[in-house]
Amino acid sequence: MAIPVKNLLHSFFKQESWKVKLLSEWESIVGNLASKMILEKIESTSLVIGVYESCWLQELYLLSSVLINTINKHLDKPRIQNIRFIHATPKQIIKKKNDEPKILTKQPPLCLSHREEEALSKIKDKQLKEALHKFLGRCHYEKIKK
């Protein structure tokens, strides 16, 4: 049974529960704007928010003080002082019948090195092998993206 990561966060981050609350309630906090942006990173007193469309970057920047106030109202005390906006790549969500949503991004075909292929061939557990293969793909994609 798959459990969303946001549900597991509470047990791992007891000291910084405000961050967990922010992550788990992000869509309800920002409302309709959730379709335009994604919470990329929580730093000590600031947020990095990815915006899908460049035309919304300026608009959200102008609304940043309103966003900060709205976010801080949902937290136990005012914690966010700054918001930085960056351009983010939109993700497509495909939902199949009786299945969890799968997030797809446009990634180039994966070419593993000989060493990586050899290491993966030694793994007998099919699910573990598949998960590691996907993880290596994301690592290569992130390296290319930077």
ROZAFI-831897 format. One line per field, with one value per atom (N, C-alpha, C): residue in one letter; x, y, z. Coordinates in nm, 2 decimals. Example, Ala and Ser with C-alpha at 12.3 -4.5 7.8 and 13.67 -1.06 7.14 Angstrom:
<recs>
marro: [A, A, A, S, S, S]
X: [1.32, 1.23, 1.32, 1.28, 1.37, 1.29]
Y: [-0.57, -0.45, -0.33, -0.22, -0.11, 0.00]
Z: [0.78, 0.78, 0.78, 0.71, 0.71, 0.79]
</recs>
This chain:
<recs>
marro: [M, M, M, A, A, A, I, I, I, P, P, P, V, V, V, K, K, K, N, N, N, L, L, L, L, L, L, H, H, H, S, S, S, F, F, F, F, F, F, K, K, K, Q, Q, Q, E, E, E, S, S, S, W, W, W, K, K, K, V, V, V, K, K, K, L, L, L, L, L, L, S, S, S, E, E, E, W, W, W, E, E, E, S, S, S, I, I, I, V, V, V, G, G, G, N, N, N, L, L, L, A, A, A, S, S, S, K, K, K, M, M, M, I, I, I, L, L, L, E, E, E, K, K, K, I, I, I, E, E, E, S, S, S, T, T, T, S, S, S, L, L, L, V, V, V, I, I, I, G, G, G, V, V, V, Y, Y, Y, E, E, E, S, S, S, C, C, C, W, W, W, L, L, L, Q, Q, Q, E, E, E, L, L, L, Y, Y, Y, L, L, L, L, L, L, S, S, S, S, S, S, V, V, V, L, L, L, I, I, I, N, N, N, T, T, T, I, I, I, N, N, N, K, K, K, H, H, H, L, L, L, D, D, D, K, K, K, P, P, P, R, R, R, I, I, I, Q, Q, Q, N, N, N, I, I, I, R, R, R, F, F, F, I, I, I, H, H, H, A, A, A, T, T, T, P, P, P, K, K, K, Q, Q, Q, I, I, I, I, I, I, K, K, K, K, K, K, K, K, K, N, N, N, D, D, D, E, E, E, P, P, P, K, K, K, I, I, I, L, L, L, T, T, T, K, K, K, Q, Q, Q, P, P, P, P, P, P, L, L, L, C, C, C, L, L, L, S, S, S, H, H, H, R, R, R, E, E, E, E, E, E, E, E, E, A, A, A, L, L, L, S, S, S, K, K, K, I, I, I, K, K, K, D, D, D, K, K, K, Q, Q, Q, L, L, L, K, K, K, E, E, E, A, A, A, L, L, L, H, H, H, K, K, K, F, F, F, L, L, L, G, G, G, R, R, R, C, C, C, H, H, H, Y, Y, Y, E, E, E, K, K, K, I, I, I, K, K, K, K, K, K]
X: [0.08, 0.00, 0.09, 0.07, 0.15, 0.09, 0.18, 0.15, 0.21, 0.14, 0.20, 0.31, 0.41, 0.53, 0.49, 0.40, 0.36, 0.30, 0.24, 0.19, 0.30, 0.41, 0.53, 0.61, 0.60, 0.69, 0.67, 0.55, 0.52, 0.61, 0.63, 0.72, 0.86, 0.91, 1.05, 1.09, 1.00, 1.03, 0.95, 0.98, 0.90, 0.94, 1.06, 1.11, 1.06, 1.05, 1.01, 0.87, 0.78, 0.65, 0.58, 0.62, 0.56, 0.59, 0.71, 0.74, 0.66, 0.63, 0.55, 0.41, 0.36, 0.22, 0.22, 0.32, 0.32, 0.32, 0.40, 0.41, 0.27, 0.22, 0.10, -0.03, -0.03, -0.15, -0.12, -0.02, 0.02, -0.09, -0.16, -0.27, -0.38, -0.42, -0.53, -0.49, -0.36, -0.31, -0.32, -0.26, -0.26, -0.38, -0.47, -0.59, -0.57, -0.64, -0.63, -0.50, -0.41, -0.28, -0.19, -0.23, -0.16, -0.14, -0.23, -0.21, -0.11, -0.07, 0.02, 0.17, 0.18, 0.31, 0.33, 0.45, 0.48, 0.59, 0.57, 0.67, 0.79, 0.90, 1.03, 1.11, 1.13, 1.22, 1.18, 1.20, 1.17, 1.31, 1.35, 1.47, 1.43, 1.52, 1.49, 1.38, 1.38, 1.27, 1.22, 1.26, 1.21, 1.17, 1.10, 1.05, 1.10, 1.12, 1.15, 1.03, 0.96, 0.84, 0.87, 0.84, 0.85, 0.72, 0.73, 0.61, 0.62, 0.51, 0.50, 0.50, 0.44, 0.43, 0.50, 0.59, 0.67, 0.58, 0.46, 0.38, 0.33, 0.32, 0.28, 0.39, 0.52, 0.63, 0.62, 0.59, 0.58, 0.45, 0.35, 0.22, 0.24, 0.30, 0.32, 0.42, 0.52, 0.61, 0.54, 0.45, 0.38, 0.28, 0.24, 0.15, 0.23, 0.36, 0.44, 0.41, 0.38, 0.35, 0.22, 0.12, -0.01, 0.01, 0.10, 0.12, 0.19, 0.29, 0.36, 0.26, 0.17, 0.07, -0.02, -0.07, -0.16, -0.09, 0.03, 0.11, 0.13, 0.17, 0.20, 0.08, -0.04, -0.17, -0.19, -0.15, -0.17, -0.07, 0.04, 0.14, 0.12, 0.19, 0.17, 0.22, 0.32, 0.36, 0.42, 0.44, 0.50, 0.64, 0.66, 0.79, 0.85, 0.77, 0.82, 0.83, 0.95, 0.98, 1.00, 1.05, 1.08, 1.03, 1.00, 0.96, 1.05, 1.11, 1.18, 1.11, 1.09, 1.02, 1.12, 1.10, 1.19, 1.09, 1.14, 1.06, 1.07, 0.96, 0.96, 0.90, 0.94, 0.88, 0.75, 0.64, 0.52, 0.53, 0.46, 0.45, 0.31, 0.31, 0.18, 0.14, 0.01, -0.03, -0.13, -0.10, -0.18, -0.24, -0.37, -0.44, -0.51, -0.48, -0.54, -0.65, -0.74, -0.85, -0.79, -0.84, -0.80, -0.65, -0.59, -0.44, -0.40, -0.29, -0.24, -0.20, -0.20, -0.16, -0.01, 0.03, 0.18, 0.22, 0.33, 0.38, 0.49, 0.47, 0.56, 0.63, 0.76, 0.82, 0.89, 0.92, 0.99, 1.14, 1.18, 1.32, 1.38, 1.51, 1.57, 1.59, 1.61, 1.62, 1.74, 1.73, 1.84, 1.94, 2.07, 2.18, 2.27, 2.26, 2.34, 2.48, 2.58, 2.71, 2.73, 2.84, 2.86, 2.86, 2.92, 2.93, 2.79, 2.71, 2.57, 2.49, 2.50, 2.43, 2.47, 2.60, 2.66, 2.60, 2.60, 2.55, 2.40, 2.32, 2.18, 2.15, 2.24, 2.22, 2.24, 2.31, 2.33, 2.21, 2.12, 2.01, 1.90, 1.85, 1.76, 1.61, 1.59, 1.45, 1.41, 1.30, 1.26, 1.21, 1.14, 1.09, 1.21, 1.30, 1.42, 1.50, 1.52, 1.59, 1.53, 1.40, 1.32, 1.33, 1.31, 1.32, 1.46, 1.56, 1.70, 1.72, 1.67, 1.68, 1.62, 1.50, 1.43, 1.51, 1.56, 1.64, 1.76, 1.83, 1.95, 1.91, 1.79, 1.74, 1.72, 1.66, 1.64, 1.77, 1.87, 2.00, 2.07, 2.06, 2.12, 2.05, 1.91, 1.83, 1.87, 1.88, 1.91, 2.05, 2.14, 2.28, 2.28, 2.20, 2.19, 2.12, 2.02, 1.94, 2.02, 2.11, 2.20, 2.30]
Y: [-0.12, 0.00, 0.12, 0.21, 0.34, 0.44, 0.51, 0.61, 0.74, 0.85, 0.98, 1.02, 1.08, 1.12, 1.23, 1.31, 1.42, 1.36, 1.24, 1.18, 1.12, 1.08, 1.03, 1.14, 1.26, 1.37, 1.40, 1.39, 1.42, 1.34, 1.21, 1.13, 1.16, 1.22, 1.25, 1.39, 1.48, 1.62, 1.67, 1.62, 1.67, 1.81, 1.85, 1.98, 2.09, 2.06, 2.16, 2.13, 2.11, 2.07, 2.17, 2.30, 2.40, 2.38, 2.33, 2.30, 2.18, 2.08, 1.97, 2.02, 2.11, 2.17, 2.24, 2.32, 2.40, 2.31, 2.21, 2.11, 2.04, 1.99, 1.91, 1.99, 2.12, 2.20, 2.31, 2.29, 2.39, 2.43, 2.33, 2.35, 2.43, 2.39, 2.47, 2.61, 2.63, 2.76, 2.86, 2.81, 2.90, 2.90, 2.80, 2.80, 2.77, 2.85, 2.83, 2.85, 2.93, 2.95, 2.82, 2.72, 2.59, 2.54, 2.56, 2.52, 2.60, 2.71, 2.80, 2.78, 2.72, 2.72, 2.59, 2.57, 2.46, 2.50, 2.45, 2.49, 2.40, 2.47, 2.40, 2.38, 2.48, 2.47, 2.56, 2.51, 2.58, 2.61, 2.73, 2.77, 2.83, 2.88, 2.92, 3.01, 3.13, 3.22, 3.26, 3.18, 3.21, 3.09, 3.11, 3.00, 3.02, 2.91, 2.92, 2.85, 2.93, 2.88, 2.88, 2.76, 2.74, 2.78, 2.86, 2.91, 2.85, 2.79, 2.72, 2.81, 2.92, 3.01, 3.14, 3.19, 3.31, 3.43, 3.44, 3.55, 3.56, 3.45, 3.46, 3.50, 3.49, 3.53, 3.67, 3.76, 3.90, 3.92, 3.86, 3.87, 3.83, 3.71, 3.65, 3.73, 3.79, 3.87, 3.99, 4.05, 4.17, 4.13, 4.00, 3.96, 3.89, 3.90, 3.83, 3.87, 3.99, 4.03, 3.97, 3.96, 3.90, 3.75, 3.69, 3.55, 3.52, 3.60, 3.59, 3.60, 3.70, 3.71, 3.59, 3.54, 3.43, 3.30, 3.28, 3.16, 3.17, 3.29, 3.31, 3.29, 3.32, 3.31, 3.16, 3.07, 2.93, 2.86, 2.93, 2.87, 2.92, 2.85, 2.88, 3.02, 3.07, 3.21, 3.26, 3.39, 3.44, 3.39, 3.30, 3.24, 3.28, 3.31, 3.34, 3.49, 3.53, 3.67, 3.71, 3.61, 3.64, 3.52, 3.55, 3.45, 3.48, 3.38, 3.39, 3.30, 3.36, 3.29, 3.25, 3.12, 3.07, 3.01, 2.99, 2.93, 2.78, 2.71, 2.56, 2.50, 2.37, 2.29, 2.23, 2.25, 2.19, 2.04, 1.97, 1.82, 1.78, 1.68, 1.63, 1.51, 1.51, 1.41, 1.32, 1.19, 1.10, 1.01, 0.99, 0.91, 0.79, 0.67, 0.56, 0.51, 0.42, 0.37, 0.29, 0.32, 0.25, 0.25, 0.36, 0.37, 0.50, 0.51, 0.64, 0.73, 0.86, 0.95, 0.93, 0.93, 0.92, 1.05, 1.10, 1.23, 1.20, 1.26, 1.24, 1.38, 1.37, 1.49, 1.45, 1.54, 1.51, 1.49, 1.37, 1.33, 1.27, 1.29, 1.23, 1.08, 1.00, 0.86, 0.83, 0.73, 0.70, 0.61, 0.66, 0.58, 0.55, 0.43, 0.40, 0.36, 0.39, 0.35, 0.20, 0.15, 0.00, -0.04, 0.04, 0.02, 0.02, 0.11, 0.12, -0.01, -0.04, -0.16, -0.28, -0.30, -0.41, -0.42, -0.31, -0.30, -0.34, -0.29, -0.32, -0.47, -0.52, -0.66, -0.76, -0.72, -0.80, -0.80, -0.71, -0.70, -0.80, -0.88, -0.99, -0.94, -0.85, -0.80, -0.71, -0.75, -0.68, -0.53, -0.52, -0.38, -0.29, -0.34, -0.26, -0.22, -0.32, -0.29, -0.18, -0.19, -0.09, 0.05, 0.05, 0.18, 0.24, 0.16, 0.22, 0.26, 0.19, 0.24, 0.37, 0.39, 0.52, 0.63, 0.59, 0.69, 0.73, 0.64, 0.67, 0.77, 0.74, 0.82, 0.96, 0.98, 1.11, 1.18, 1.11, 1.17, 1.22, 1.14, 1.18, 1.30, 1.30, 1.41, 1.54, 1.53, 1.65, 1.70, 1.61, 1.65, 1.72, 1.67, 1.73, 1.87, 1.87, 2.00, 2.11, 2.08, 2.19, 2.23]
Z: [0.00, 0.00, 0.00, -0.09, -0.10, -0.01, 0.06, 0.15, 0.10, 0.09, 0.05, 0.14, 0.08, 0.16, 0.26, 0.23, 0.32, 0.45, 0.45, 0.57, 0.65, 0.59, 0.67, 0.73, 0.68, 0.73, 0.88, 0.93, 1.07, 1.16, 1.13, 1.22, 1.21, 1.10, 1.08, 1.13, 1.12, 1.15, 1.27, 1.39, 1.50, 1.54, 1.53, 1.57, 1.48, 1.35, 1.25, 1.20, 1.28, 1.24, 1.15, 1.17, 1.08, 0.94, 0.91, 0.77, 0.72, 0.80, 0.76, 0.73, 0.82, 0.80, 0.67, 0.65, 0.52, 0.40, 0.40, 0.29, 0.27, 0.38, 0.37, 0.34, 0.38, 0.35, 0.24, 0.17, 0.07, -0.03, -0.08, -0.18, -0.12, 0.00, 0.07, 0.11, 0.14, 0.18, 0.06, -0.06, -0.17, -0.26, -0.24, -0.31, -0.46, -0.55, -0.69, -0.75, -0.68, -0.73, -0.73, -0.66, -0.66, -0.80, -0.89, -1.03, -1.11, -1.05, -1.12, -1.07, -0.95, -0.88, -0.79, -0.75, -0.67, -0.56, -0.44, -0.34, -0.36, -0.40, -0.43, -0.31, -0.22, -0.11, 0.00, 0.13, 0.25, 0.31, 0.32, 0.38, 0.52, 0.60, 0.74, 0.75, 0.68, 0.68, 0.54, 0.45, 0.31, 0.24, 0.13, 0.04, -0.10, -0.17, -0.31, -0.38, -0.46, -0.52, -0.67, -0.73, -0.88, -0.94, -1.05, -1.12, -1.26, -1.30, -1.43, -1.55, -1.54, -1.66, -1.63, -1.72, -1.70, -1.68, -1.74, -1.72, -1.58, -1.50, -1.36, -1.27, -1.31, -1.23, -1.17, -1.26, -1.22, -1.14, -1.18, -1.10, -0.96, -0.94, -0.81, -0.73, -0.80, -0.73, -0.67, -0.74, -0.69, -0.58, -0.58, -0.47, -0.35, -0.36, -0.26, -0.11, -0.09, 0.05, 0.09, 0.00, 0.03, 0.06, -0.02, -0.01, 0.13, 0.16, 0.29, 0.41, 0.40, 0.51, 0.52, 0.40, 0.40, 0.45, 0.41, 0.46, 0.61, 0.66, 0.80, 0.89, 0.83, 0.91, 0.93, 0.84, 0.86, 0.95, 0.98, 1.07, 1.21, 1.30, 1.44, 1.48, 1.41, 1.42, 1.29, 1.27, 1.15, 1.13, 1.03, 1.01, 0.87, 0.77, 0.64, 0.62, 0.58, 0.56, 0.41, 0.33, 0.19, 0.11, -0.02, -0.12, -0.24, -0.29, -0.42, -0.52, -0.64, -0.74, -0.85, -0.90, -1.01, -1.11, -1.23, -1.34, -1.32, -1.32, -1.30, -1.42, -1.44, -1.55, -1.50, -1.58, -1.54, -1.55, -1.46, -1.46, -1.50, -1.58, -1.63, -1.53, -1.49, -1.40, -1.48, -1.49, -1.56, -1.46, -1.46, -1.36, -1.44, -1.40, -1.46, -1.36, -1.41, -1.33, -1.21, -1.09, -0.97, -0.95, -0.98, -0.97, -0.91, -0.85, -0.80, -0.92, -0.91, -1.01, -1.04, -1.16, -1.19, -1.25, -1.20, -1.25, -1.35, -1.47, -1.58, -1.61, -1.63, -1.68, -1.81, -1.90, -2.02, -1.99, -2.00, -1.98, -2.10, -2.12, -2.24, -2.21, -2.32, -2.29, -2.20, -2.12, -2.02, -2.08, -2.07, -2.11, -1.98, -1.93, -1.81, -1.85, -1.76, -1.79, -1.77, -1.81, -1.80, -1.65, -1.57, -1.43, -1.36, -1.40, -1.35, -1.40, -1.52, -1.58, -1.50, -1.48, -1.41, -1.27, -1.20, -1.06, -1.06, -1.15, -1.15, -1.19, -1.27, -1.31, -1.19, -1.09, -0.97, -0.87, -0.89, -0.80, -0.85, -0.75, -0.79, -0.77, -0.67, -0.65, -0.76, -0.83, -0.95, -0.92, -0.81, -0.77, -0.73, -0.66, -0.62, -0.74, -0.83, -0.95, -1.03, -1.04, -1.12, -1.05, -0.92, -0.84, -0.86, -0.85, -0.86, -1.00, -1.10, -1.24, -1.26, -1.21, -1.22, -1.14, -1.03, -0.95, -1.03, -1.09, -1.17, -1.28, -1.34, -1.45, -1.41, -1.29, -1.23, -1.20, -1.15, -1.12, -1.25, -1.35, -1.48, -1.54, -1.53, -1.58, -1.51, -1.37, -1.30, -1.33, -1.36, -1.39, -1.53, -1.62, -1.75, -1.74, -1.66, -1.64, -1.59, -1.51, -1.45, -1.55]
</recs>
